[in-house]
Amino acid sequence: MTLLDDAAGISDDLADLRHRLHRRPEIGLRLQRTQQAVLEALDGLDLEITAGQEIGSVTAVLRGTASPDPETAPVVLLRADMDALPVHEEVGSPFRSTVDGAMHACGHDLHTAMLVGAARLLNDRRDQIAGDVVLMFQPGEEGYQGASKMIGGGVLGAAGRAVDKAFALHVLPNQVPLGTIATRPGAVMAAADGLFVTARGSGGHAASPHLARDPVPAICEMVMALQTAITRRIDAFEAAVLTVGKLKAGTKHTVIPETAGFEATVRTFDRGVRRQVRDLVHQVCQGIADAHGVEVVVEYVEECPVTLNDVSATDFAFEAAANLFGESRTHTLARPLTGTEDFSRVLEKVSGAMVLIGACPEGHDPETAPSNHSPHATFDDAVLPDGAALYTELALRQLSI
């Protein structure tokens, strides 16, 4: 029996786990039901398991038995995120979310099931593993700094030695065909920063704006000026995206408010460009505020670094995927994705790679299918055994004698 055969043999179990997680999604760091489901799925395997108390994490260490010197053997980390999104599901599947306003719209339920599958496959191959595998089941990826919290809690030293290589998988419901293994060396996903701007003037009657200092026109001008400034001040061959997602001002159409503001996200792929955008934002907002005679507070929060794949680890991941599925199912991304990943926190400390797997259902066009985070996003269960097998192959090849 091959690794793919063994993975196919547990595909029904993985689909069942994924469906149970999908029906009862949990958001943020405290994933009590999800954590318990993972612990139950790992029960009976020869693992050293630590369940998070403050957060709903699970860390499991699998000790290989093939190393002549276990105390100095290498360590590989495999990560899956587990949290859902505050999205109301619009997909009419038989296992659709039963929780109003919560949905596994980014496929983390699939990642969790895949890593559970890898735990089972690796457990059956302990005698082939010359080292240890750390299985990192992470909550709070969607903006809750879950990776940072697990790193702070010691996940990178869970085996008693530092992790040498780290890999994570992420499904895509669009962009690439079902079963395609895609990634790239260097930047594979963007850095994300939060921009929070508040202008303060003096309120008054809407019929007499000259007697007030209206913050609303100032905020509107800042929003438009920032879009222009990005195109005029950032090199056209670099990438920077600034999108305003929230505007806030006023209580009634006849009242000039005291304050107005907006919130935006900024995406970049280069540390120098990131600093340049941060400085530019402050310059533009302050200049416009001065021109309008209002005060402005600009809060620029660095939320998530760029996800940087190590070149050799990326080549290694492609080799593992080609060995399993054939080179025809591997694809080098032409450019990074503008989404973000807090696996980037792990890759800041450990050489490794983020690898993407096409999960667009059969009969859907990857070019037009709904994306991650959409209430209409759908993912094909067919990738579950493939993901479990790829996780396993990455660890086996990295820890071979």
BALOBA-1460 file (C-alpha; in Angstrom, 3 decimals):
// residues 401
<rec num="1" residu="m" x="0.000" y="0.000" z="0.000"/>
<rec num="2" residu="t" x="1.296" y="3.449" z="-0.912"/>
<rec num="3" residu="l" x="0.957" y="6.602" z="1.154"/>
<rec num="4" residu="l" x="-1.777" y="7.828" z="-1.191"/>
<rec num="5" residu="d" x="-3.631" y="4.518" z="-0.803"/>
<rec num="6" residu="d" x="-3.481" y="4.801" z="2.966"/>
<rec num="7" residu="a" x="-4.657" y="8.404" z="2.825"/>
<rec num="8" residu="a" x="-7.550" y="7.419" z="0.581"/>
<rec num="9" residu="g" x="-8.445" y="4.732" z="3.100"/>
<rec num="10" residu="i" x="-9.174" y="7.340" z="5.784"/>
<rec num="11" residu="s" x="-10.844" y="9.896" z="3.512"/>
<rec num="12" residu="d" x="-14.332" y="9.173" z="4.870"/>
<rec num="13" residu="d" x="-13.139" y="9.756" z="8.445"/>
<rec num="14" residu="l" x="-11.490" y="13.029" z="7.434"/>
<rec num="15" residu="a" x="-14.620" y="14.205" z="5.612"/>
<rec num="16" residu="d" x="-16.750" y="13.342" z="8.633"/>
<rec num="17" residu="l" x="-14.472" y="15.370" z="10.915"/>
<rec num="18" residu="r" x="-14.433" y="18.285" z="8.490"/>
<rec num="19" residu="h" x="-18.246" y="18.276" z="8.252"/>
<rec num="20" residu="r" x="-18.640" y="18.239" z="12.045"/>
<rec num="21" residu="l" x="-16.268" y="21.186" z="12.374"/>
<rec num="22" residu="h" x="-18.024" y="23.017" z="9.551"/>
<rec num="23" residu="r" x="-21.435" y="22.646" z="11.164"/>
<rec num="24" residu="r" x="-20.230" y="24.153" z="14.460"/>
<rec num="25" residu="p" x="-17.671" y="26.847" z="13.572"/>
<rec num="26" residu="e" x="-15.961" y="28.857" z="16.301"/>
<rec num="27" residu="i" x="-14.318" y="32.259" z="15.989"/>
<rec num="28" residu="g" x="-11.166" y="33.582" z="17.639"/>
<rec num="29" residu="l" x="-8.937" y="31.976" z="20.235"/>
<rec num="30" residu="r" x="-11.299" y="30.036" z="22.501"/>
<rec num="31" residu="l" x="-12.349" y="27.106" z="20.339"/>
<rec num="32" residu="q" x="-13.661" y="24.708" z="22.959"/>
<rec num="33" residu="r" x="-15.715" y="22.429" z="20.691"/>
<rec num="34" residu="t" x="-13.078" y="22.409" z="17.975"/>
<rec num="35" residu="q" x="-10.293" y="21.680" z="20.432"/>
<rec num="36" residu="q" x="-12.276" y="18.802" z="21.910"/>
<rec num="37" residu="a" x="-13.019" y="17.377" z="18.456"/>
<rec num="38" residu="v" x="-9.301" y="17.388" z="17.616"/>
<rec num="39" residu="l" x="-8.381" y="15.745" z="20.917"/>
<rec num="40" residu="e" x="-10.958" y="13.027" z="20.309"/>
<rec num="41" residu="a" x="-9.678" y="12.494" z="16.759"/>
<rec num="42" residu="l" x="-6.104" y="12.086" z="18.040"/>
<rec num="43" residu="d" x="-7.090" y="9.767" z="20.869"/>
<rec num="44" residu="g" x="-5.325" y="6.415" z="20.704"/>
<rec num="45" residu="l" x="-2.328" y="7.659" z="18.728"/>
<rec num="46" residu="d" x="1.136" y="7.552" z="20.271"/>
<rec num="47" residu="l" x="1.476" y="11.313" z="20.713"/>
<rec num="48" residu="e" x="2.531" y="13.703" z="23.454"/>
<rec num="49" residu="i" x="-0.441" y="16.065" z="23.512"/>
<rec num="50" residu="t" x="-0.796" y="19.448" z="25.166"/>
<rec num="51" residu="a" x="-4.172" y="21.194" z="25.074"/>
<rec num="52" residu="g" x="-4.101" y="24.951" z="25.514"/>
<rec num="53" residu="q" x="-5.822" y="26.289" z="28.618"/>
<rec num="54" residu="e" x="-5.989" y="30.016" z="27.858"/>
<rec num="55" residu="i" x="-6.549" y="29.442" z="24.139"/>
<rec num="56" residu="g" x="-8.057" y="26.502" z="22.252"/>
<rec num="57" residu="s" x="-4.803" y="25.199" z="20.830"/>
<rec num="58" residu="v" x="-3.571" y="21.619" z="20.536"/>
<rec num="59" residu="t" x="0.118" y="20.731" z="20.285"/>
<rec num="60" residu="a" x="1.021" y="17.115" z="19.608"/>
<rec num="61" residu="v" x="4.539" y="15.684" z="19.359"/>
<rec num="62" residu="l" x="5.165" y="12.463" z="17.458"/>
<rec num="63" residu="r" x="8.495" y="10.803" z="18.237"/>
<rec num="64" residu="g" x="10.097" y="8.930" z="15.373"/>
<rec num="65" residu="t" x="11.969" y="5.750" z="16.259"/>
<rec num="66" residu="a" x="14.465" y="5.548" z="13.375"/>
<rec num="67" residu="s" x="17.073" y="8.002" z="14.642"/>
<rec num="68" residu="p" x="20.291" y="6.585" z="16.121"/>
<rec num="69" residu="d" x="20.495" y="9.681" z="18.354"/>
<rec num="70" residu="p" x="16.992" y="10.906" z="19.291"/>
<rec num="71" residu="e" x="18.356" y="13.754" z="21.423"/>
<rec num="72" residu="t" x="19.916" y="15.503" z="18.425"/>
<rec num="73" residu="a" x="17.504" y="14.377" z="15.693"/>
<rec num="74" residu="p" x="15.820" y="17.094" z="13.594"/>
<rec num="75" residu="v" x="12.330" y="18.420" z="14.258"/>
<rec num="76" residu="v" x="9.668" y="19.325" z="11.700"/>
<rec num="77" residu="l" x="6.561" y="21.383" z="12.487"/>
<rec num="78" residu="l" x="3.302" y="20.953" z="10.576"/>
<rec num="79" residu="r" x="0.644" y="23.597" z="11.199"/>
<rec num="80" residu="a" x="-3.118" y="23.749" z="10.676"/>
<rec num="81" residu="d" x="-5.340" y="26.659" z="11.696"/>
<rec num="82" residu="m" x="-8.771" y="25.908" z="13.159"/>
<rec num="83" residu="d" x="-10.827" y="29.109" z="13.571"/>
<rec num="84" residu="a" x="-13.771" y="30.298" z="11.495"/>
<rec num="85" residu="l" x="-14.907" y="33.736" z="10.313"/>
<rec num="86" residu="p" x="-17.786" y="36.066" z="11.277"/>
<rec num="87" residu="v" x="-19.538" y="35.327" z="7.979"/>
<rec num="88" residu="h" x="-23.101" y="34.057" z="7.542"/>
<rec num="89" residu="e" x="-22.972" y="31.025" z="5.262"/>
<rec num="90" residu="e" x="-24.982" y="31.180" z="2.039"/>
<rec num="91" residu="v" x="-24.007" y="27.722" z="0.758"/>
<rec num="92" residu="g" x="-26.793" y="25.146" z="0.788"/>
<rec num="93" residu="s" x="-24.675" y="22.121" z="1.658"/>
<rec num="94" residu="p" x="-25.991" y="19.339" z="3.931"/>
<rec num="95" residu="f" x="-23.307" y="20.255" z="6.479"/>
<rec num="96" residu="r" x="-23.707" y="24.030" z="6.334"/>
<rec num="97" residu="s" x="-23.022" y="26.078" z="9.444"/>
<rec num="98" residu="t" x="-25.649" y="25.887" z="12.195"/>
<rec num="99" residu="v" x="-24.183" y="28.950" z="13.944"/>
<rec num="100" residu="d" x="-25.639" y="32.271" z="12.807"/>
<rec num="101" residu="g" x="-22.945" y="34.679" z="11.674"/>
<rec num="102" residu="a" x="-20.116" y="32.139" z="11.720"/>
<rec num="103" residu="m" x="-18.690" y="30.089" z="8.868"/>
<rec num="104" residu="h" x="-15.573" y="28.188" z="7.887"/>
<rec num="105" residu="a" x="-15.235" y="30.464" z="4.865"/>
<rec num="106" residu="c" x="-11.437" y="30.117" z="4.681"/>
<rec num="107" residu="g" x="-11.188" y="26.325" z="4.762"/>
<rec num="108" residu="h" x="-9.629" y="25.947" z="8.188"/>
<rec num="109" residu="d" x="-11.926" y="23.004" z="8.847"/>
<rec num="110" residu="l" x="-10.185" y="21.220" z="5.961"/>
<rec num="111" residu="h" x="-6.717" y="22.109" z="7.279"/>
<rec num="112" residu="t" x="-7.597" y="20.668" z="10.673"/>
<rec num="113" residu="a" x="-8.920" y="17.420" z="9.206"/>
<rec num="114" residu="m" x="-5.848" y="17.119" z="6.951"/>
<rec num="115" residu="l" x="-3.449" y="17.450" z="9.873"/>
<rec num="116" residu="v" x="-5.410" y="14.909" z="11.904"/>
<rec num="117" residu="g" x="-5.076" y="12.598" z="8.905"/>
<rec num="118" residu="a" x="-1.338" y="13.239" z="8.786"/>
<rec num="119" residu="a" x="-1.091" y="12.363" z="12.481"/>
<rec num="120" residu="r" x="-2.664" y="8.988" z="11.745"/>
<rec num="121" residu="l" x="-0.483" y="8.320" z="8.711"/>
<rec num="122" residu="l" x="2.703" y="9.358" z="10.502"/>
<rec num="123" residu="n" x="1.801" y="7.310" z="13.566"/>
<rec num="124" residu="d" x="1.770" y="4.206" z="11.357"/>
<rec num="125" residu="r" x="5.226" y="5.110" z="10.013"/>
<rec num="126" residu="r" x="7.084" y="5.970" z="13.186"/>
<rec num="127" residu="d" x="9.792" y="3.435" z="12.351"/>
<rec num="128" residu="q" x="10.583" y="5.421" z="9.176"/>
<rec num="129" residu="i" x="10.978" y="8.746" z="10.990"/>
<rec num="130" residu="a" x="14.438" y="9.809" z="12.159"/>
<rec num="131" residu="g" x="13.317" y="12.767" z="14.240"/>
<rec num="132" residu="d" x="10.227" y="14.314" z="15.759"/>
<rec num="133" residu="v" x="7.134" y="15.949" z="14.309"/>
<rec num="134" residu="v" x="5.319" y="18.807" z="16.049"/>
<rec num="135" residu="l" x="1.662" y="19.052" z="15.043"/>
<rec num="136" residu="m" x="0.474" y="22.627" z="15.612"/>
<rec num="137" residu="f" x="-3.323" y="22.985" z="15.711"/>
<rec num="138" residu="q" x="-3.731" y="26.751" z="15.933"/>
<rec num="139" residu="p" x="-6.688" y="28.938" z="16.907"/>
<rec num="140" residu="g" x="-7.044" y="32.629" z="16.163"/>
<rec num="141" residu="e" x="-5.452" y="32.885" z="12.731"/>
<rec num="142" residu="e" x="-8.068" y="35.336" z="11.495"/>
<rec num="143" residu="g" x="-6.713" y="38.448" z="13.160"/>
<rec num="144" residu="y" x="-6.296" y="37.163" z="16.716"/>
<rec num="145" residu="q" x="-2.510" y="36.591" z="16.668"/>
<rec num="146" residu="g" x="-2.939" y="32.883" z="17.351"/>
<rec num="147" residu="a" x="0.462" y="31.939" z="15.947"/>
<rec num="148" residu="s" x="2.209" y="34.508" z="18.130"/>
<rec num="149" residu="k" x="0.399" y="33.203" z="21.189"/>
<rec num="150" residu="m" x="1.380" y="29.608" z="20.451"/>
<rec num="151" residu="i" x="4.984" y="30.648" z="19.802"/>
<rec num="152" residu="g" x="4.940" y="32.495" z="23.117"/>
<rec num="153" residu="g" x="3.575" y="29.337" z="24.704"/>
<rec num="154" residu="g" x="6.533" y="27.310" z="23.480"/>
<rec num="155" residu="v" x="5.243" y="25.429" z="20.427"/>
<rec num="156" residu="l" x="8.581" y="25.818" z="18.607"/>
<rec num="157" residu="g" x="10.302" y="23.979" z="21.446"/>
<rec num="158" residu="a" x="7.569" y="21.437" z="22.144"/>
<rec num="159" residu="a" x="9.790" y="18.517" z="21.103"/>
<rec num="160" residu="g" x="12.477" y="19.566" z="23.569"/>
<rec num="161" residu="r" x="14.616" y="20.866" z="20.710"/>
<rec num="162" residu="a" x="14.144" y="23.771" z="18.328"/>
<rec num="163" residu="v" x="12.106" y="23.201" z="15.187"/>
<rec num="164" residu="d" x="14.312" y="22.926" z="12.083"/>
<rec num="165" residu="k" x="11.667" y="23.220" z="9.349"/>
<rec num="166" residu="a" x="8.018" y="24.279" z="9.301"/>
<rec num="167" residu="f" x="5.284" y="23.753" z="6.723"/>
<rec num="168" residu="a" x="1.635" y="24.769" z="6.456"/>
<rec num="169" residu="l" x="-1.043" y="23.985" z="3.888"/>
<rec num="170" residu="h" x="-3.894" y="26.251" z="2.812"/>
<rec num="171" residu="v" x="-6.808" y="25.412" z="0.535"/>
<rec num="172" residu="l" x="-8.022" y="27.720" z="-2.239"/>
<rec num="173" residu="p" x="-11.636" y="27.534" z="-3.511"/>
<rec num="174" residu="n" x="-10.652" y="29.474" z="-6.619"/>
<rec num="175" residu="q" x="-7.625" y="30.629" z="-8.649"/>
<rec num="176" residu="v" x="-6.140" y="27.148" z="-9.235"/>
<rec num="177" residu="p" x="-7.811" y="23.856" z="-10.283"/>
<rec num="178" residu="l" x="-8.807" y="21.144" z="-7.840"/>
<rec num="179" residu="g" x="-5.806" y="19.218" z="-6.538"/>
<rec num="180" residu="t" x="-3.175" y="21.635" z="-7.834"/>
<rec num="181" residu="i" x="-0.267" y="22.215" z="-5.443"/>
<rec num="182" residu="a" x="0.828" y="25.842" z="-5.734"/>
<rec num="183" residu="t" x="3.332" y="28.102" z="-4.031"/>
<rec num="184" residu="r" x="6.393" y="30.205" z="-4.786"/>
<rec num="185" residu="p" x="9.751" y="31.080" z="-3.221"/>
<rec num="186" residu="g" x="10.049" y="34.369" z="-1.366"/>
<rec num="187" residu="a" x="6.938" y="36.416" z="-0.676"/>
<rec num="188" residu="v" x="3.871" y="34.231" z="-1.066"/>
<rec num="189" residu="m" x="1.358" y="36.300" z="0.932"/>
<rec num="190" residu="a" x="1.211" y="39.955" z="1.914"/>
<rec num="191" residu="a" x="1.926" y="41.860" z="5.074"/>
<rec num="192" residu="a" x="-1.202" y="43.459" z="6.536"/>
<rec num="193" residu="d" x="-1.465" y="46.637" z="8.561"/>
<rec num="194" residu="g" x="-4.465" y="48.408" z="10.048"/>
<rec num="195" residu="l" x="-5.020" y="52.124" z="9.545"/>
<rec num="196" residu="f" x="-7.342" y="53.960" z="11.948"/>
<rec num="197" residu="v" x="-7.843" y="57.692" z="11.384"/>
<rec num="198" residu="t" x="-9.965" y="60.123" z="13.409"/>
<rec num="199" residu="a" x="-10.381" y="63.826" z="12.604"/>
<rec num="200" residu="r" x="-11.708" y="66.187" z="15.279"/>
<rec num="201" residu="g" x="-13.196" y="69.569" z="14.498"/>
<rec num="202" residu="s" x="-16.029" y="71.475" z="16.137"/>
<rec num="203" residu="g" x="-19.652" y="70.589" z="15.577"/>
<rec num="204" residu="g" x="-22.461" y="72.873" z="14.587"/>
<rec num="205" residu="h" x="-25.539" y="73.405" z="12.471"/>
<rec num="206" residu="a" x="-25.351" y="71.967" z="8.964"/>
<rec num="207" residu="a" x="-26.848" y="75.201" z="7.653"/>
<rec num="208" residu="s" x="-23.887" y="77.225" z="8.955"/>
<rec num="209" residu="p" x="-20.695" y="75.267" z="8.223"/>
<rec num="210" residu="h" x="-18.612" y="78.451" z="8.402"/>
<rec num="211" residu="l" x="-19.321" y="78.606" z="12.131"/>
<rec num="212" residu="a" x="-17.986" y="75.071" z="12.680"/>
<rec num="213" residu="r" x="-14.903" y="73.109" z="11.679"/>
<rec num="214" residu="d" x="-16.320" y="70.201" z="9.726"/>
<rec num="215" residu="p" x="-14.236" y="66.979" z="9.929"/>
<rec num="216" residu="v" x="-16.291" y="65.166" z="7.289"/>
<rec num="217" residu="p" x="-14.838" y="66.852" z="4.156"/>
<rec num="218" residu="a" x="-11.362" y="66.414" z="5.645"/>
<rec num="219" residu="i" x="-11.877" y="62.677" z="6.081"/>
<rec num="220" residu="c" x="-13.337" y="62.338" z="2.588"/>
<rec num="221" residu="e" x="-10.369" y="64.156" z="1.113"/>
<rec num="222" residu="m" x="-7.943" y="61.928" z="3.048"/>
<rec num="223" residu="v" x="-9.571" y="58.775" z="1.656"/>
<rec num="224" residu="m" x="-9.258" y="59.966" z="-1.936"/>
<rec num="225" residu="a" x="-5.819" y="61.524" z="-1.492"/>
<rec num="226" residu="l" x="-4.363" y="58.312" z="-0.065"/>
<rec num="227" residu="q" x="-5.440" y="56.406" z="-3.175"/>
<rec num="228" residu="t" x="-3.684" y="58.947" z="-5.374"/>
<rec num="229" residu="a" x="-0.621" y="59.120" z="-3.134"/>
<rec num="230" residu="i" x="-0.101" y="55.351" z="-3.366"/>
<rec num="231" residu="t" x="0.043" y="55.564" z="-7.174"/>
<rec num="232" residu="r" x="2.232" y="58.709" z="-7.209"/>
<rec num="233" residu="r" x="4.693" y="57.972" z="-4.414"/>
<rec num="234" residu="i" x="5.165" y="54.170" z="-4.536"/>
<rec num="235" residu="d" x="7.247" y="52.647" z="-7.330"/>
<rec num="236" residu="a" x="4.905" y="51.212" z="-9.967"/>
<rec num="237" residu="f" x="6.937" y="47.976" z="-9.914"/>
<rec num="238" residu="e" x="6.311" y="47.545" z="-6.198"/>
<rec num="239" residu="a" x="2.992" y="46.477" z="-4.714"/>
<rec num="240" residu="a" x="0.903" y="48.381" z="-2.181"/>
<rec num="241" residu="v" x="-2.844" y="48.194" z="-1.641"/>
<rec num="242" residu="l" x="-4.788" y="50.531" z="0.652"/>
<rec num="243" residu="t" x="-8.500" y="49.809" z="0.969"/>
<rec num="244" residu="v" x="-10.890" y="51.739" z="3.196"/>
<rec num="245" residu="g" x="-13.421" y="49.355" z="4.673"/>
<rec num="246" residu="k" x="-15.199" y="51.568" z="7.190"/>
<rec num="247" residu="l" x="-16.315" y="55.207" z="7.337"/>
<rec num="248" residu="k" x="-17.853" y="56.742" z="10.438"/>
<rec num="249" residu="a" x="-19.334" y="60.199" z="11.002"/>
<rec num="250" residu="g" x="-22.356" y="61.981" z="12.379"/>
<rec num="251" residu="t" x="-25.750" y="61.257" z="13.853"/>
<rec num="252" residu="k" x="-28.144" y="63.309" z="11.689"/>
<rec num="253" residu="h" x="-28.079" y="64.990" z="8.302"/>
<rec num="254" residu="t" x="-28.608" y="68.435" z="9.812"/>
<rec num="255" residu="v" x="-25.731" y="68.202" z="12.302"/>
<rec num="256" residu="i" x="-22.026" y="68.775" z="11.670"/>
<rec num="257" residu="p" x="-20.312" y="66.208" z="13.905"/>
<rec num="258" residu="e" x="-17.375" y="66.799" z="16.205"/>
<rec num="259" residu="t" x="-15.470" y="63.817" z="14.808"/>
<rec num="260" residu="a" x="-15.275" y="61.688" z="11.704"/>
<rec num="261" residu="g" x="-13.026" y="58.804" z="10.807"/>
<rec num="262" residu="f" x="-12.212" y="55.800" z="8.693"/>
<rec num="263" residu="e" x="-10.525" y="52.432" z="8.965"/>
<rec num="264" residu="a" x="-8.445" y="50.801" z="6.250"/>
<rec num="265" residu="t" x="-6.214" y="47.834" z="5.539"/>
<rec num="266" residu="v" x="-2.801" y="48.163" z="3.915"/>
<rec num="267" residu="r" x="-1.132" y="45.275" z="2.069"/>
<rec num="268" residu="t" x="2.552" y="45.245" z="1.031"/>
<rec num="269" residu="f" x="5.217" y="42.668" z="0.170"/>
<rec num="270" residu="d" x="8.431" y="44.486" z="1.013"/>
<rec num="271" residu="r" x="9.608" y="45.840" z="4.371"/>
<rec num="272" residu="g" x="10.924" y="49.054" z="2.798"/>
<rec num="273" residu="v" x="7.643" y="49.707" z="0.982"/>
<rec num="274" residu="r" x="5.778" y="48.973" z="4.196"/>
<rec num="275" residu="r" x="7.717" y="51.724" z="6.000"/>
<rec num="276" residu="q" x="7.250" y="54.088" z="3.068"/>
<rec num="277" residu="v" x="3.464" y="53.635" z="3.083"/>
<rec num="278" residu="r" x="3.315" y="54.123" z="6.850"/>
<rec num="279" residu="d" x="5.188" y="57.445" z="6.602"/>
<rec num="280" residu="l" x="3.134" y="58.519" z="3.586"/>
<rec num="281" residu="v" x="-0.140" y="57.928" z="5.406"/>
<rec num="282" residu="h" x="0.887" y="60.208" z="8.254"/>
<rec num="283" residu="q" x="2.065" y="62.949" z="5.874"/>
<rec num="284" residu="v" x="-1.121" y="62.946" z="3.790"/>
<rec num="285" residu="c" x="-3.544" y="62.876" z="6.702"/>
<rec num="286" residu="q" x="-1.730" y="65.555" z="8.692"/>
<rec num="287" residu="g" x="-1.425" y="67.846" z="5.686"/>
<rec num="288" residu="i" x="-5.118" y="67.635" z="4.861"/>
<rec num="289" residu="a" x="-6.103" y="68.091" z="8.493"/>
<rec num="290" residu="d" x="-3.998" y="71.247" z="8.682"/>
<rec num="291" residu="a" x="-5.598" y="72.585" z="5.514"/>
<rec num="292" residu="h" x="-9.095" y="72.045" z="6.961"/>
<rec num="293" residu="g" x="-8.255" y="73.378" z="10.398"/>
<rec num="294" residu="v" x="-9.034" y="70.119" z="12.193"/>
<rec num="295" residu="e" x="-6.969" y="67.851" z="14.389"/>
<rec num="296" residu="v" x="-6.169" y="64.314" z="13.299"/>
<rec num="297" residu="v" x="-5.051" y="61.153" z="15.080"/>
<rec num="298" residu="v" x="-3.494" y="58.501" z="12.847"/>
<rec num="299" residu="e" x="-3.017" y="55.019" z="14.277"/>
<rec num="300" residu="y" x="-1.004" y="52.708" z="12.022"/>
<rec num="301" residu="v" x="-0.896" y="49.150" z="13.413"/>
<rec num="302" residu="e" x="1.446" y="46.536" z="11.984"/>
<rec num="303" residu="e" x="-0.754" y="43.456" z="12.177"/>
<rec num="304" residu="c" x="0.913" y="40.664" z="10.209"/>
<rec num="305" residu="p" x="4.285" y="40.405" z="8.442"/>
<rec num="306" residu="v" x="4.779" y="39.226" z="4.877"/>
<rec num="307" residu="t" x="4.750" y="35.433" z="4.501"/>
<rec num="308" residu="l" x="8.222" y="34.620" z="3.197"/>
<rec num="309" residu="n" x="8.896" y="31.120" z="1.892"/>
<rec num="310" residu="d" x="12.465" y="29.900" z="2.189"/>
<rec num="311" residu="v" x="13.783" y="29.092" z="-1.302"/>
<rec num="312" residu="s" x="15.190" y="25.660" z="-0.422"/>
<rec num="313" residu="a" x="12.092" y="24.744" z="1.612"/>
<rec num="314" residu="t" x="9.881" y="25.731" z="-1.324"/>
<rec num="315" residu="d" x="11.910" y="23.566" z="-3.705"/>
<rec num="316" residu="f" x="11.671" y="20.753" z="-1.175"/>
<rec num="317" residu="a" x="7.874" y="21.124" z="-0.966"/>
<rec num="318" residu="f" x="7.556" y="21.023" z="-4.763"/>
<rec num="319" residu="e" x="9.698" y="17.870" z="-4.866"/>
<rec num="320" residu="a" x="7.511" y="16.222" z="-2.225"/>
<rec num="321" residu="a" x="4.334" y="17.162" z="-4.112"/>
<rec num="322" residu="a" x="5.719" y="15.973" z="-7.444"/>
<rec num="323" residu="n" x="6.767" y="12.695" z="-5.857"/>
<rec num="324" residu="l" x="3.232" y="12.129" z="-4.607"/>
<rec num="325" residu="f" x="1.061" y="13.525" z="-7.376"/>
<rec num="326" residu="g" x="3.303" y="14.080" z="-10.393"/>
<rec num="327" residu="e" x="4.795" y="17.323" z="-11.668"/>
<rec num="328" residu="s" x="1.680" y="18.100" z="-13.698"/>
<rec num="329" residu="r" x="-0.139" y="18.919" z="-10.453"/>
<rec num="330" residu="t" x="2.442" y="21.430" z="-9.233"/>
<rec num="331" residu="h" x="2.299" y="25.096" z="-10.097"/>
<rec num="332" residu="t" x="4.601" y="28.025" z="-9.321"/>
<rec num="333" residu="l" x="2.590" y="31.149" z="-8.586"/>
<rec num="334" residu="a" x="3.578" y="34.051" z="-10.825"/>
<rec num="335" residu="r" x="3.082" y="36.541" z="-8.020"/>
<rec num="336" residu="p" x="2.168" y="36.560" z="-4.326"/>
<rec num="337" residu="l" x="-1.382" y="36.628" z="-3.008"/>
<rec num="338" residu="t" x="-2.611" y="39.806" z="-1.327"/>
<rec num="339" residu="g" x="-4.178" y="37.832" z="1.504"/>
<rec num="340" residu="t" x="-2.244" y="37.442" z="4.750"/>
<rec num="341" residu="e" x="-1.250" y="34.547" z="6.989"/>
<rec num="342" residu="d" x="-0.031" y="34.559" z="10.544"/>
<rec num="343" residu="f" x="2.002" y="31.454" z="9.747"/>
<rec num="344" residu="s" x="4.341" y="34.260" z="8.717"/>
<rec num="345" residu="r" x="5.159" y="34.538" z="12.437"/>
<rec num="346" residu="v" x="6.482" y="30.982" z="12.397"/>
<rec num="347" residu="l" x="8.438" y="31.603" z="9.191"/>
<rec num="348" residu="e" x="10.095" y="34.627" z="10.802"/>
<rec num="349" residu="k" x="11.758" y="32.201" z="13.211"/>
<rec num="350" residu="v" x="11.995" y="28.914" z="11.279"/>
<rec num="351" residu="s" x="12.911" y="28.071" z="7.694"/>
<rec num="352" residu="g" x="9.866" y="26.690" z="5.902"/>
<rec num="353" residu="a" x="7.079" y="27.231" z="3.399"/>
<rec num="354" residu="m" x="3.371" y="27.870" z="3.031"/>
<rec num="355" residu="v" x="1.869" y="25.601" z="0.361"/>
<rec num="356" residu="l" x="-1.531" y="26.096" z="-1.299"/>
<rec num="357" residu="i" x="-3.880" y="23.372" z="-2.553"/>
<rec num="358" residu="g" x="-6.656" y="23.922" z="-5.073"/>
<rec num="359" residu="a" x="-10.013" y="22.923" z="-3.582"/>
<rec num="360" residu="c" x="-12.368" y="24.341" z="-6.207"/>
<rec num="361" residu="p" x="-15.215" y="21.815" z="-6.587"/>
<rec num="362" residu="e" x="-15.609" y="19.838" z="-9.794"/>
<rec num="363" residu="g" x="-17.781" y="21.682" z="-12.279"/>
<rec num="364" residu="h" x="-16.806" y="25.122" z="-11.002"/>
<rec num="365" residu="d" x="-14.484" y="27.500" z="-12.839"/>
<rec num="366" residu="p" x="-11.516" y="28.510" z="-10.637"/>
<rec num="367" residu="e" x="-11.454" y="31.864" z="-12.413"/>
<rec num="368" residu="t" x="-14.972" y="32.786" z="-11.302"/>
<rec num="369" residu="a" x="-15.591" y="30.664" z="-8.201"/>
<rec num="370" residu="p" x="-16.165" y="32.520" z="-4.893"/>
<rec num="371" residu="s" x="-12.987" y="33.238" z="-2.957"/>
<rec num="372" residu="n" x="-11.910" y="32.548" z="0.596"/>
<rec num="373" residu="h" x="-13.931" y="34.662" z="3.078"/>
<rec num="374" residu="s" x="-16.969" y="34.722" z="0.793"/>
<rec num="375" residu="p" x="-20.300" y="33.494" z="2.245"/>
<rec num="376" residu="h" x="-20.574" y="31.462" z="-0.974"/>
<rec num="377" residu="a" x="-17.126" y="29.813" z="-0.735"/>
<rec num="378" residu="t" x="-17.139" y="26.041" z="-1.237"/>
<rec num="379" residu="f" x="-14.323" y="23.521" z="-0.874"/>
<rec num="380" residu="d" x="-14.127" y="20.004" z="-2.274"/>
<rec num="381" residu="d" x="-13.634" y="17.169" z="0.232"/>
<rec num="382" residu="a" x="-11.530" y="15.409" z="-2.419"/>
<rec num="383" residu="v" x="-8.474" y="17.403" z="-1.278"/>
<rec num="384" residu="l" x="-8.603" y="16.032" z="2.262"/>
<rec num="385" residu="p" x="-6.617" y="12.814" z="1.666"/>
<rec num="386" residu="d" x="-4.241" y="14.690" z="-0.645"/>
<rec num="387" residu="g" x="-3.551" y="17.266" z="2.053"/>
<rec num="388" residu="a" x="-3.042" y="14.593" z="4.704"/>
<rec num="389" residu="a" x="-0.658" y="12.737" z="2.392"/>
<rec num="390" residu="l" x="1.301" y="15.899" z="1.530"/>
<rec num="391" residu="y" x="1.726" y="16.849" z="5.182"/>
<rec num="392" residu="t" x="2.968" y="13.308" z="5.799"/>
<rec num="393" residu="e" x="5.319" y="13.268" z="2.824"/>
<rec num="394" residu="l" x="6.877" y="16.583" z="3.856"/>
<rec num="395" residu="a" x="7.665" y="15.206" z="7.311"/>
<rec num="396" residu="l" x="8.840" y="11.804" z="6.075"/>
<rec num="397" residu="r" x="11.193" y="13.276" z="3.484"/>
<rec num="398" residu="q" x="12.548" y="15.856" z="5.908"/>
<rec num="399" residu="l" x="13.151" y="13.240" z="8.591"/>
<rec num="400" residu="s" x="14.356" y="10.342" z="6.451"/>
<rec num="401" residu="i" x="17.493" y="8.504" z="7.512"/>
